[in-house]
Amino acid sequence: VISSALTLGMYLKVIQTAFLGRTPEALEDVRDPPVSMLLPIVILTVLIIIFGILPALPIDSIIQPAVEAVKAQSNYISAVLP
């Protein structure tokens, strides 16, 4: 019981320091990221949502043809080697 209380106190101190402490001077003038940095995140987010709702879409259109190509050894070798 005592060790649990000490552990809780230690974690509360870490959380308070990390999230509720004052902002360092080096981070005072941090700005929002430009659109060029946000665009890939938005694209990946949309793809994750689409593939989460329609999981058959990437399986049928991307994964299954790739598996079939690898299963056919002669086609795979001719596609990989120049």
PDB file of N, CA, C and O in Angstrom:
ATOM      1  N   VAL A   1       0.831  -1.184   0.000  1.00  0.00           N
ATOM      2  CA  VAL A   1       0.000   0.000   0.000  1.00  0.00           C
ATOM      3  C   VAL A   1       0.876   1.249   0.000  1.00  0.00           C
ATOM      4  O   VAL A   1       0.586   2.217  -0.703  1.00  0.00           O
ATOM      5  N   ILE A   2       1.932   1.225   0.777  1.00  0.00           N
ATOM      6  CA  ILE A   2       2.824   2.388   0.851  1.00  0.00           C
ATOM      7  C   ILE A   2       3.530   2.599  -0.481  1.00  0.00           C
ATOM      8  O   ILE A   2       3.660   3.731  -0.948  1.00  0.00           O
ATOM      9  N   SER A   3       3.987   1.509  -1.093  1.00  0.00           N
ATOM     10  CA  SER A   3       4.679   1.657  -2.377  1.00  0.00           C
ATOM     11  C   SER A   3       3.717   2.150  -3.458  1.00  0.00           C
ATOM     12  O   SER A   3       4.121   2.910  -4.338  1.00  0.00           O
ATOM     13  N   SER A   4       2.459   1.730  -3.405  1.00  0.00           N
ATOM     14  CA  SER A   4       1.474   2.228  -4.374  1.00  0.00           C
ATOM     15  C   SER A   4       1.248   3.721  -4.200  1.00  0.00           C
ATOM     16  O   SER A   4       1.136   4.451  -5.185  1.00  0.00           O
ATOM     17  N   ALA A   5       1.180   4.178  -2.968  1.00  0.00           N
ATOM     18  CA  ALA A   5       0.995   5.607  -2.708  1.00  0.00           C
ATOM     19  C   ALA A   5       2.205   6.405  -3.181  1.00  0.00           C
ATOM     20  O   ALA A   5       2.049   7.485  -3.750  1.00  0.00           O
ATOM     21  N   LEU A   6       3.405   5.884  -2.951  1.00  0.00           N
ATOM     22  CA  LEU A   6       4.617   6.569  -3.414  1.00  0.00           C
ATOM     23  C   LEU A   6       4.669   6.614  -4.941  1.00  0.00           C
ATOM     24  O   LEU A   6       5.043   7.628  -5.530  1.00  0.00           O
ATOM     25  N   THR A   7       4.295   5.514  -5.566  1.00  0.00           N
ATOM     26  CA  THR A   7       4.280   5.471  -7.028  1.00  0.00           C
ATOM     27  C   THR A   7       3.267   6.464  -7.583  1.00  0.00           C
ATOM     28  O   THR A   7       3.563   7.178  -8.542  1.00  0.00           O
ATOM     29  N   LEU A   8       2.082   6.517  -6.996  1.00  0.00           N
ATOM     30  CA  LEU A   8       1.068   7.474  -7.426  1.00  0.00           C
ATOM     31  C   LEU A   8       1.573   8.907  -7.287  1.00  0.00           C
ATOM     32  O   LEU A   8       1.389   9.723  -8.190  1.00  0.00           O
ATOM     33  N   GLY A   9       2.201   9.209  -6.169  1.00  0.00           N
ATOM     34  CA  GLY A   9       2.745  10.549  -5.969  1.00  0.00           C
ATOM     35  C   GLY A   9       3.813  10.892  -6.990  1.00  0.00           C
ATOM     36  O   GLY A   9       3.871  12.017  -7.485  1.00  0.00           O
ATOM     37  N   MET A  10       4.659   9.919  -7.304  1.00  0.00           N
ATOM     38  CA  MET A  10       5.720  10.143  -8.279  1.00  0.00           C
ATOM     39  C   MET A  10       5.127  10.403  -9.669  1.00  0.00           C
ATOM     40  O   MET A  10       5.556  11.322 -10.366  1.00  0.00           O
ATOM     41  N   TYR A  11       4.148   9.598 -10.068  1.00  0.00           N
ATOM     42  CA  TYR A  11       3.526   9.787 -11.375  1.00  0.00           C
ATOM     43  C   TYR A  11       2.765  11.106 -11.451  1.00  0.00           C
ATOM     44  O   TYR A  11       2.786  11.774 -12.484  1.00  0.00           O
ATOM     45  N   LEU A  12       2.102  11.482 -10.379  1.00  0.00           N
ATOM     46  CA  LEU A  12       1.403  12.769 -10.374  1.00  0.00           C
ATOM     47  C   LEU A  12       2.379  13.926 -10.535  1.00  0.00           C
ATOM     48  O   LEU A  12       2.066  14.903 -11.216  1.00  0.00           O
ATOM     49  N   LYS A  13       3.541  13.835  -9.928  1.00  0.00           N
ATOM     50  CA  LYS A  13       4.563  14.876 -10.068  1.00  0.00           C
ATOM     51  C   LYS A  13       5.062  14.945 -11.515  1.00  0.00           C
ATOM     52  O   LYS A  13       5.247  16.032 -12.062  1.00  0.00           O
ATOM     53  N   VAL A  14       5.279  13.782 -12.128  1.00  0.00           N
ATOM     54  CA  VAL A  14       5.740  13.748 -13.522  1.00  0.00           C
ATOM     55  C   VAL A  14       4.683  14.350 -14.443  1.00  0.00           C
ATOM     56  O   VAL A  14       5.009  15.151 -15.319  1.00  0.00           O
ATOM     57  N   ILE A  15       3.430  13.974 -14.253  1.00  0.00           N
ATOM     58  CA  ILE A  15       2.354  14.501 -15.093  1.00  0.00           C
ATOM     59  C   ILE A  15       2.208  16.004 -14.897  1.00  0.00           C
ATOM     60  O   ILE A  15       2.008  16.741 -15.863  1.00  0.00           O
ATOM     61  N   GLN A  16       2.308  16.461 -13.659  1.00  0.00           N
ATOM     62  CA  GLN A  16       2.190  17.891 -13.388  1.00  0.00           C
ATOM     63  C   GLN A  16       3.331  18.661 -14.039  1.00  0.00           C
ATOM     64  O   GLN A  16       3.112  19.734 -14.602  1.00  0.00           O
ATOM     65  N   THR A  17       4.532  18.131 -13.967  1.00  0.00           N
ATOM     66  CA  THR A  17       5.684  18.805 -14.565  1.00  0.00           C
ATOM     67  C   THR A  17       5.586  18.815 -16.091  1.00  0.00           C
ATOM     68  O   THR A  17       5.885  19.826 -16.727  1.00  0.00           O
ATOM     69  N   ALA A  18       5.169  17.694 -16.676  1.00  0.00           N
ATOM     70  CA  ALA A  18       5.139  17.588 -18.132  1.00  0.00           C
ATOM     71  C   ALA A  18       4.007  18.392 -18.759  1.00  0.00           C
ATOM     72  O   ALA A  18       4.202  19.033 -19.792  1.00  0.00           O
ATOM     73  N   PHE A  19       2.841  18.367 -18.154  1.00  0.00           N
ATOM     74  CA  PHE A  19       1.678  18.953 -18.806  1.00  0.00           C
ATOM     75  C   PHE A  19       1.189  20.258 -18.182  1.00  0.00           C
ATOM     76  O   PHE A  19       0.535  21.052 -18.859  1.00  0.00           O
ATOM     77  N   LEU A  20       1.485  20.490 -16.938  1.00  0.00           N
ATOM     78  CA  LEU A  20       0.959  21.675 -16.271  1.00  0.00           C
ATOM     79  C   LEU A  20       2.044  22.671 -15.878  1.00  0.00           C
ATOM     80  O   LEU A  20       1.745  23.720 -15.309  1.00  0.00           O
ATOM     81  N   GLY A  21       3.297  22.351 -16.178  1.00  0.00           N
ATOM     82  CA  GLY A  21       4.395  23.249 -15.834  1.00  0.00           C
ATOM     83  C   GLY A  21       4.453  24.442 -16.768  1.00  0.00           C
ATOM     84  O   GLY A  21       3.659  24.549 -17.703  1.00  0.00           O
ATOM     85  N   ARG A  22       5.395  25.337 -16.514  1.00  0.00           N
ATOM     86  CA  ARG A  22       5.511  26.515 -17.370  1.00  0.00           C
ATOM     87  C   ARG A  22       6.235  26.142 -18.660  1.00  0.00           C
ATOM     88  O   ARG A  22       7.020  25.194 -18.695  1.00  0.00           O
ATOM     89  N   THR A  23       5.961  26.896 -19.706  1.00  0.00           N
ATOM     90  CA  THR A  23       6.529  26.643 -21.019  1.00  0.00           C
ATOM     91  C   THR A  23       7.965  27.145 -21.063  1.00  0.00           C
ATOM     92  O   THR A  23       8.232  28.275 -20.653  1.00  0.00           O
ATOM     93  N   PRO A  24       8.911  26.317 -21.559  1.00  0.00           N
ATOM     94  CA  PRO A  24      10.300  26.776 -21.683  1.00  0.00           C
ATOM     95  C   PRO A  24      10.410  27.952 -22.659  1.00  0.00           C
ATOM     96  O   PRO A  24       9.600  28.088 -23.577  1.00  0.00           O
ATOM     97  N   GLU A  25      11.416  28.792 -22.450  1.00  0.00           N
ATOM     98  CA  GLU A  25      11.603  29.968 -23.307  1.00  0.00           C
ATOM     99  C   GLU A  25      11.815  29.591 -24.763  1.00  0.00           C
ATOM    100  O   GLU A  25      11.377  30.315 -25.657  1.00  0.00           O
ATOM    101  N   ALA A  26      12.479  28.474 -25.016  1.00  0.00           N
ATOM    102  CA  ALA A  26      12.746  28.063 -26.395  1.00  0.00           C
ATOM    103  C   ALA A  26      11.457  27.734 -27.147  1.00  0.00           C
ATOM    104  O   ALA A  26      11.442  27.745 -28.378  1.00  0.00           O
ATOM    105  N   LEU A  27      10.386  27.445 -26.427  1.00  0.00           N
ATOM    106  CA  LEU A  27       9.133  27.070 -27.078  1.00  0.00           C
ATOM    107  C   LEU A  27       8.086  28.177 -27.052  1.00  0.00           C
ATOM    108  O   LEU A  27       6.928  27.936 -27.393  1.00  0.00           O
ATOM    109  N   GLU A  28       8.466  29.364 -26.660  1.00  0.00           N
ATOM    110  CA  GLU A  28       7.507  30.463 -26.565  1.00  0.00           C
ATOM    111  C   GLU A  28       6.979  30.908 -27.927  1.00  0.00           C
ATOM    112  O   GLU A  28       5.812  31.282 -28.039  1.00  0.00           O
ATOM    113  N   ASP A  29       7.823  30.873 -28.968  1.00  0.00           N
ATOM    114  CA  ASP A  29       7.410  31.385 -30.277  1.00  0.00           C
ATOM    115  C   ASP A  29       7.102  30.266 -31.282  1.00  0.00           C
ATOM    116  O   ASP A  29       7.344  30.428 -32.477  1.00  0.00           O
ATOM    117  N   VAL A  30       6.580  29.157 -30.814  1.00  0.00           N
ATOM    118  CA  VAL A  30       6.213  28.050 -31.695  1.00  0.00           C
ATOM    119  C   VAL A  30       4.938  28.422 -32.442  1.00  0.00           C
ATOM    120  O   VAL A  30       3.975  28.909 -31.849  1.00  0.00           O
ATOM    121  N   ARG A  31       4.947  28.183 -33.762  1.00  0.00           N
ATOM    122  CA  ARG A  31       3.793  28.514 -34.599  1.00  0.00           C
ATOM    123  C   ARG A  31       3.118  27.233 -35.074  1.00  0.00           C
ATOM    124  O   ARG A  31       3.655  26.137 -34.911  1.00  0.00           O
ATOM    125  N   ASP A  32       1.935  27.386 -35.665  1.00  0.00           N
ATOM    126  CA  ASP A  32       1.240  26.255 -36.267  1.00  0.00           C
ATOM    127  C   ASP A  32       2.023  25.788 -37.491  1.00  0.00           C
ATOM    128  O   ASP A  32       2.672  26.601 -38.149  1.00  0.00           O
ATOM    129  N   PRO A  33       1.973  24.489 -37.808  1.00  0.00           N
ATOM    130  CA  PRO A  33       2.704  23.993 -38.977  1.00  0.00           C
ATOM    131  C   PRO A  33       2.064  24.493 -40.267  1.00  0.00           C
ATOM    132  O   PRO A  33       0.865  24.770 -40.303  1.00  0.00           O
ATOM    133  N   PRO A  34       2.870  24.610 -41.332  1.00  0.00           N
ATOM    134  CA  PRO A  34       2.310  25.048 -42.616  1.00  0.00           C
ATOM    135  C   PRO A  34       1.436  23.949 -43.231  1.00  0.00           C
ATOM    136  O   PRO A  34       1.461  22.798 -42.796  1.00  0.00           O
ATOM    137  N   VAL A  35       0.678  24.327 -44.233  1.00  0.00           N
ATOM    138  CA  VAL A  35      -0.235  23.389 -44.892  1.00  0.00           C
ATOM    139  C   VAL A  35       0.529  22.221 -45.503  1.00  0.00           C
ATOM    140  O   VAL A  35       0.023  21.099 -45.535  1.00  0.00           O
ATOM    141  N   SER A  36       1.746  22.475 -45.989  1.00  0.00           N
ATOM    142  CA  SER A  36       2.529  21.403 -46.606  1.00  0.00           C
ATOM    143  C   SER A  36       2.874  20.296 -45.613  1.00  0.00           C
ATOM    144  O   SER A  36       3.124  19.162 -46.022  1.00  0.00           O
ATOM    145  N   MET A  37       2.893  20.601 -44.332  1.00  0.00           N
ATOM    146  CA  MET A  37       3.141  19.570 -43.323  1.00  0.00           C
ATOM    147  C   MET A  37       1.838  18.911 -42.868  1.00  0.00           C
ATOM    148  O   MET A  37       1.850  17.761 -42.430  1.00  0.00           O
ATOM    149  N   LEU A  38       0.736  19.615 -42.966  1.00  0.00           N
ATOM    150  CA  LEU A  38      -0.545  19.060 -42.541  1.00  0.00           C
ATOM    151  C   LEU A  38      -1.191  18.189 -43.611  1.00  0.00           C
ATOM    152  O   LEU A  38      -1.952  17.279 -43.286  1.00  0.00           O
ATOM    153  N   LEU A  39      -0.901  18.452 -44.870  1.00  0.00           N
ATOM    154  CA  LEU A  39      -1.535  17.727 -45.964  1.00  0.00           C
ATOM    155  C   LEU A  39      -1.294  16.217 -45.904  1.00  0.00           C
ATOM    156  O   LEU A  39      -2.259  15.465 -46.042  1.00  0.00           O
ATOM    157  N   PRO A  40      -0.064  15.726 -45.706  1.00  0.00           N
ATOM    158  CA  PRO A  40       0.122  14.271 -45.611  1.00  0.00           C
ATOM    159  C   PRO A  40      -0.646  13.647 -44.448  1.00  0.00           C
ATOM    160  O   PRO A  40      -1.145  12.528 -44.566  1.00  0.00           O
ATOM    161  N   ILE A  41      -0.743  14.350 -43.343  1.00  0.00           N
ATOM    162  CA  ILE A  41      -1.481  13.829 -42.193  1.00  0.00           C
ATOM    163  C   ILE A  41      -2.963  13.717 -42.527  1.00  0.00           C
ATOM    164  O   ILE A  41      -3.611  12.732 -42.173  1.00  0.00           O
ATOM    165  N   VAL A  42      -3.496  14.719 -43.204  1.00  0.00           N
ATOM    166  CA  VAL A  42      -4.909  14.696 -43.583  1.00  0.00           C
ATOM    167  C   VAL A  42      -5.175  13.567 -44.574  1.00  0.00           C
ATOM    168  O   VAL A  42      -6.180  12.865 -44.459  1.00  0.00           O
ATOM    169  N   ILE A  43      -4.283  13.389 -45.545  1.00  0.00           N
ATOM    170  CA  ILE A  43      -4.451  12.317 -46.533  1.00  0.00           C
ATOM    171  C   ILE A  43      -4.434  10.955 -45.850  1.00  0.00           C
ATOM    172  O   ILE A  43      -5.296  10.119 -46.123  1.00  0.00           O
ATOM    173  N   LEU A  44      -3.473  10.722 -44.973  1.00  0.00           N
ATOM    174  CA  LEU A  44      -3.412   9.445 -44.265  1.00  0.00           C
ATOM    175  C   LEU A  44      -4.630   9.233 -43.372  1.00  0.00           C
ATOM    176  O   LEU A  44      -5.129   8.113 -43.264  1.00  0.00           O
ATOM    177  N   THR A  45      -5.104  10.281 -42.742  1.00  0.00           N
ATOM    178  CA  THR A  45      -6.292  10.171 -41.896  1.00  0.00           C
ATOM    179  C   THR A  45      -7.510   9.764 -42.714  1.00  0.00           C
ATOM    180  O   THR A  45      -8.278   8.896 -42.299  1.00  0.00           O
ATOM    181  N   VAL A  46      -7.686  10.384 -43.867  1.00  0.00           N
ATOM    182  CA  VAL A  46      -8.817  10.043 -44.730  1.00  0.00           C
ATOM    183  C   VAL A  46      -8.707   8.598 -45.203  1.00  0.00           C
ATOM    184  O   VAL A  46      -9.703   7.875 -45.205  1.00  0.00           O
ATOM    185  N   LEU A  47      -7.510   8.165 -45.604  1.00  0.00           N
ATOM    186  CA  LEU A  47      -7.325   6.780 -46.044  1.00  0.00           C
ATOM    187  C   LEU A  47      -7.604   5.791 -44.922  1.00  0.00           C
ATOM    188  O   LEU A  47      -8.226   4.755 -45.154  1.00  0.00           O
ATOM    189  N   ILE A  48      -7.157   6.092 -43.723  1.00  0.00           N
ATOM    190  CA  ILE A  48      -7.396   5.202 -42.588  1.00  0.00           C
ATOM    191  C   ILE A  48      -8.888   5.086 -42.310  1.00  0.00           C
ATOM    192  O   ILE A  48      -9.384   3.993 -42.037  1.00  0.00           O
ATOM    193  N   ILE A  49      -9.602   6.194 -42.376  1.00  0.00           N
ATOM    194  CA  ILE A  49     -11.049   6.152 -42.144  1.00  0.00           C
ATOM    195  C   ILE A  49     -11.747   5.352 -43.240  1.00  0.00           C
ATOM    196  O   ILE A  49     -12.616   4.530 -42.950  1.00  0.00           O
ATOM    197  N   ILE A  50     -11.371   5.587 -44.495  1.00  0.00           N
ATOM    198  CA  ILE A  50     -11.984   4.850 -45.610  1.00  0.00           C
ATOM    199  C   ILE A  50     -11.699   3.361 -45.489  1.00  0.00           C
ATOM    200  O   ILE A  50     -12.610   2.546 -45.627  1.00  0.00           O
ATOM    201  N   PHE A  51     -10.435   2.990 -45.231  1.00  0.00           N
ATOM    202  CA  PHE A  51     -10.093   1.574 -45.130  1.00  0.00           C
ATOM    203  C   PHE A  51     -10.669   0.939 -43.872  1.00  0.00           C
ATOM    204  O   PHE A  51     -10.864  -0.275 -43.834  1.00  0.00           O
ATOM    205  N   GLY A  52     -10.943   1.732 -42.848  1.00  0.00           N
ATOM    206  CA  GLY A  52     -11.593   1.197 -41.657  1.00  0.00           C
ATOM    207  C   GLY A  52     -13.057   0.906 -41.901  1.00  0.00           C
ATOM    208  O   GLY A  52     -13.597  -0.068 -41.376  1.00  0.00           O
ATOM    209  N   ILE A  53     -13.707   1.747 -42.698  1.00  0.00           N
ATOM    210  CA  ILE A  53     -15.122   1.549 -43.009  1.00  0.00           C
ATOM    211  C   ILE A  53     -15.296   0.498 -44.101  1.00  0.00           C
ATOM    212  O   ILE A  53     -16.213  -0.320 -44.035  1.00  0.00           O
ATOM    213  N   LEU A  54     -14.428   0.518 -45.096  1.00  0.00           N
ATOM    214  CA  LEU A  54     -14.501  -0.422 -46.225  1.00  0.00           C
ATOM    215  C   LEU A  54     -13.215  -1.242 -46.305  1.00  0.00           C
ATOM    216  O   LEU A  54     -12.392  -0.985 -47.184  1.00  0.00           O
ATOM    217  N   PRO A  55     -13.014  -2.219 -45.420  1.00  0.00           N
ATOM    218  CA  PRO A  55     -11.748  -2.955 -45.423  1.00  0.00           C
ATOM    219  C   PRO A  55     -11.540  -3.819 -46.660  1.00  0.00           C
ATOM    220  O   PRO A  55     -10.403  -4.169 -46.977  1.00  0.00           O
ATOM    221  N   ALA A  56     -12.606  -4.169 -47.360  1.00  0.00           N
ATOM    222  CA  ALA A  56     -12.449  -4.991 -48.556  1.00  0.00           C
ATOM    223  C   ALA A  56     -11.833  -4.207 -49.704  1.00  0.00           C
ATOM    224  O   ALA A  56     -11.255  -4.798 -50.616  1.00  0.00           O
ATOM    225  N   LEU A  57     -11.950  -2.889 -49.669  1.00  0.00           N
ATOM    226  CA  LEU A  57     -11.430  -2.058 -50.759  1.00  0.00           C
ATOM    227  C   LEU A  57      -9.930  -2.246 -50.974  1.00  0.00           C
ATOM    228  O   LEU A  57      -9.532  -2.550 -52.099  1.00  0.00           O
ATOM    229  N   PRO A  58      -9.072  -2.084 -49.962  1.00  0.00           N
ATOM    230  CA  PRO A  58      -7.643  -2.297 -50.222  1.00  0.00           C
ATOM    231  C   PRO A  58      -7.292  -3.765 -50.416  1.00  0.00           C
ATOM    232  O   PRO A  58      -6.342  -4.087 -51.129  1.00  0.00           O
ATOM    233  N   ILE A  59      -8.051  -4.658 -49.789  1.00  0.00           N
ATOM    234  CA  ILE A  59      -7.741  -6.083 -49.929  1.00  0.00           C
ATOM    235  C   ILE A  59      -7.993  -6.532 -51.354  1.00  0.00           C
ATOM    236  O   ILE A  59      -7.149  -7.195 -51.957  1.00  0.00           O
ATOM    237  N   ASP A  60      -9.149  -6.178 -51.900  1.00  0.00           N
ATOM    238  CA  ASP A  60      -9.501  -6.621 -53.249  1.00  0.00           C
ATOM    239  C   ASP A  60      -8.710  -5.906 -54.333  1.00  0.00           C
ATOM    240  O   ASP A  60      -8.369  -6.514 -55.348  1.00  0.00           O
ATOM    241  N   SER A  61      -8.412  -4.627 -54.137  1.00  0.00           N
ATOM    242  CA  SER A  61      -7.785  -3.865 -55.215  1.00  0.00           C
ATOM    243  C   SER A  61      -6.264  -3.810 -55.144  1.00  0.00           C
ATOM    244  O   SER A  61      -5.615  -3.602 -56.170  1.00  0.00           O
ATOM    245  N   ILE A  62      -5.674  -3.991 -53.958  1.00  0.00           N
ATOM    246  CA  ILE A  62      -4.223  -3.852 -53.828  1.00  0.00           C
ATOM    247  C   ILE A  62      -3.567  -5.142 -53.345  1.00  0.00           C
ATOM    248  O   ILE A  62      -2.649  -5.653 -53.987  1.00  0.00           O
ATOM    249  N   ILE A  63      -4.030  -5.659 -52.234  1.00  0.00           N
ATOM    250  CA  ILE A  63      -3.344  -6.782 -51.586  1.00  0.00           C
ATOM    251  C   ILE A  63      -3.527  -8.078 -52.364  1.00  0.00           C
ATOM    252  O   ILE A  63      -2.556  -8.799 -52.594  1.00  0.00           O
ATOM    253  N   GLN A  64      -4.748  -8.386 -52.770  1.00  0.00           N
ATOM    254  CA  GLN A  64      -5.001  -9.648 -53.468  1.00  0.00           C
ATOM    255  C   GLN A  64      -4.232  -9.743 -54.787  1.00  0.00           C
ATOM    256  O   GLN A  64      -3.633 -10.787 -55.043  1.00  0.00           O
ATOM    257  N   PRO A  65      -4.215  -8.711 -55.640  1.00  0.00           N
ATOM    258  CA  PRO A  65      -3.394  -8.810 -56.854  1.00  0.00           C
ATOM    259  C   PRO A  65      -1.901  -8.982 -56.558  1.00  0.00           C
ATOM    260  O   PRO A  65      -1.202  -9.681 -57.293  1.00  0.00           O
ATOM    261  N   ALA A  66      -1.414  -8.356 -55.497  1.00  0.00           N
ATOM    262  CA  ALA A  66      -0.002  -8.517 -55.147  1.00  0.00           C
ATOM    263  C   ALA A  66       0.285  -9.940 -54.695  1.00  0.00           C
ATOM    264  O   ALA A  66       1.322 -10.502 -55.045  1.00  0.00           O
ATOM    265  N   VAL A  67      -0.613 -10.526 -53.928  1.00  0.00           N
ATOM    266  CA  VAL A  67      -0.439 -11.911 -53.474  1.00  0.00           C
ATOM    267  C   VAL A  67      -0.469 -12.858 -54.661  1.00  0.00           C
ATOM    268  O   VAL A  67       0.337 -13.785 -54.738  1.00  0.00           O
ATOM    269  N   GLU A  68      -1.384 -12.634 -55.578  1.00  0.00           N
ATOM    270  CA  GLU A  68      -1.464 -13.489 -56.765  1.00  0.00           C
ATOM    271  C   GLU A  68      -0.198 -13.368 -57.613  1.00  0.00           C
ATOM    272  O   GLU A  68       0.268 -14.364 -58.166  1.00  0.00           O
ATOM    273  N   ALA A  69       0.358 -12.178 -57.722  1.00  0.00           N
ATOM    274  CA  ALA A  69       1.586 -11.994 -58.497  1.00  0.00           C
ATOM    275  C   ALA A  69       2.760 -12.703 -57.847  1.00  0.00           C
ATOM    276  O   ALA A  69       3.611 -13.253 -58.547  1.00  0.00           O
ATOM    277  N   VAL A  70       2.824 -12.700 -56.526  1.00  0.00           N
ATOM    278  CA  VAL A  70       3.919 -13.378 -55.834  1.00  0.00           C
ATOM    279  C   VAL A  70       3.738 -14.888 -55.901  1.00  0.00           C
ATOM    280  O   VAL A  70       4.722 -15.625 -55.973  1.00  0.00           O
ATOM    281  N   LYS A  71       2.496 -15.357 -55.879  1.00  0.00           N
ATOM    282  CA  LYS A  71       2.241 -16.798 -55.947  1.00  0.00           C
ATOM    283  C   LYS A  71       2.654 -17.369 -57.295  1.00  0.00           C
ATOM    284  O   LYS A  71       3.115 -18.509 -57.360  1.00  0.00           O
ATOM    285  N   ALA A  72       2.503 -16.617 -58.355  1.00  0.00           N
ATOM    286  CA  ALA A  72       2.922 -17.062 -59.681  1.00  0.00           C
ATOM    287  C   ALA A  72       4.412 -16.749 -59.816  1.00  0.00           C
ATOM    288  O   ALA A  72       4.780 -15.638 -60.200  1.00  0.00           O
ATOM    289  N   GLN A  73       5.261 -17.715 -59.505  1.00  0.00           N
ATOM    290  CA  GLN A  73       6.708 -17.491 -59.437  1.00  0.00           C
ATOM    291  C   GLN A  73       7.289 -16.953 -60.740  1.00  0.00           C
ATOM    292  O   GLN A  73       8.113 -16.039 -60.711  1.00  0.00           O
ATOM    293  N   SER A  74       6.882 -17.493 -61.867  1.00  0.00           N
ATOM    294  CA  SER A  74       7.476 -17.041 -63.126  1.00  0.00           C
ATOM    295  C   SER A  74       7.118 -15.583 -63.409  1.00  0.00           C
ATOM    296  O   SER A  74       7.969 -14.816 -63.859  1.00  0.00           O
ATOM    297  N   ASN A  75       5.896 -15.202 -63.156  1.00  0.00           N
ATOM    298  CA  ASN A  75       5.510 -13.800 -63.353  1.00  0.00           C
ATOM    299  C   ASN A  75       6.258 -12.888 -62.390  1.00  0.00           C
ATOM    300  O   ASN A  75       6.663 -11.784 -62.753  1.00  0.00           O
ATOM    301  N   TYR A  76       6.437 -13.359 -61.167  1.00  0.00           N
ATOM    302  CA  TYR A  76       7.139 -12.563 -60.157  1.00  0.00           C
ATOM    303  C   TYR A  76       8.589 -12.345 -60.563  1.00  0.00           C
ATOM    304  O   TYR A  76       9.093 -11.224 -60.487  1.00  0.00           O
ATOM    305  N   ILE A  77       9.262 -13.402 -60.991  1.00  0.00           N
ATOM    306  CA  ILE A  77      10.674 -13.297 -61.369  1.00  0.00           C
ATOM    307  C   ILE A  77      10.832 -12.377 -62.577  1.00  0.00           C
ATOM    308  O   ILE A  77      11.744 -11.552 -62.603  1.00  0.00           O
ATOM    309  N   SER A  78       9.971 -12.504 -63.564  1.00  0.00           N
ATOM    310  CA  SER A  78      10.087 -11.642 -64.744  1.00  0.00           C
ATOM    311  C   SER A  78       9.756 -10.184 -64.408  1.00  0.00           C
ATOM    312  O   SER A  78      10.262  -9.273 -65.064  1.00  0.00           O
ATOM    313  N   ALA A  79       8.924  -9.955 -63.410  1.00  0.00           N
ATOM    314  CA  ALA A  79       8.602  -8.585 -63.023  1.00  0.00           C
ATOM    315  C   ALA A  79       9.715  -7.952 -62.207  1.00  0.00           C
ATOM    316  O   ALA A  79       9.910  -6.738 -62.267  1.00  0.00           O
ATOM    317  N   VAL A  80      10.451  -8.758 -61.443  1.00  0.00           N
ATOM    318  CA  VAL A  80      11.488  -8.223 -60.565  1.00  0.00           C
ATOM    319  C   VAL A  80      12.814  -8.060 -61.294  1.00  0.00           C
ATOM    320  O   VAL A  80      13.490  -7.043 -61.142  1.00  0.00           O
ATOM    321  N   LEU A  81      13.182  -9.053 -62.078  1.00  0.00           N
ATOM    322  CA  LEU A  81      14.467  -8.999 -62.776  1.00  0.00           C
ATOM    323  C   LEU A  81      14.333  -8.201 -64.065  1.00  0.00           C
ATOM    324  O   LEU A  81      13.311  -8.279 -64.747  1.00  0.00           O
ATOM    325  N   PRO A  82      15.369  -7.432 -64.398  1.00  0.00           N
ATOM    326  CA  PRO A  82      15.307  -6.638 -65.640  1.00  0.00           C
ATOM    327  C   PRO A  82      15.414  -7.491 -66.883  1.00  0.00           C
ATOM    328  O   PRO A  82      15.377  -6.967 -67.996  1.00  0.00           O
TER     329      PRO A  82
END
